[in-house]
């Protein structure tokens, strides 16, 4: 069963000028597609879509009621893709995918860290290795994110994918031994940063050496040319 309802209308035009007009009117151009239906160009209220995302998250199940002059349809959909204005962050286009509550689908959800590691009090540094997780499940069981509690971690300890609290209704599609987060001693963290700096310095040093060698070769070539000219004059 869908969590929210949104009304939409068939879009009479797919031209760029009409899409621009819709955005100025507070509406979002979108498309809906999926198994058993042809792709339809639609338009919907931007406030309705933003409200769903804010209250229910990106993976919410939506009852979409599409109306038009000659046809209409009702579908259970999920947000497949959003495009936002890079400056204002307004939604400028949306892809909605019709889903079946019986069919499993794959999505990627973010991992949200919770708490402060115990090892931080002793100077440990929390390092995040994995920031999102690919999972599979039926649409009604998919979470918007997965919480990772790091509060019990001491220095030298880590959490792997196998340690995550994931519902039994979901299948995790990443290796269980993959590290998610770890708490390292400050010296290790410093050495990691220093190692990156050294590699950069070495790269610059090699570039300088190459330039000096090239300049030296050019100098020798010029000297030989001068000698050759002198010999010819003699």
Helices and strands as residue ranges (DSSP letters): E 4-10, H 16-24, E 27-34, E 37-45, H 46-56, E 62-67, E 72-84, E 91-98, E 104-114, G 118-122, E 125-128, E 132-138, G 139-141, E 145-149, E 158-160, G 161-163, E 171-172, E 179-184, H 186-233
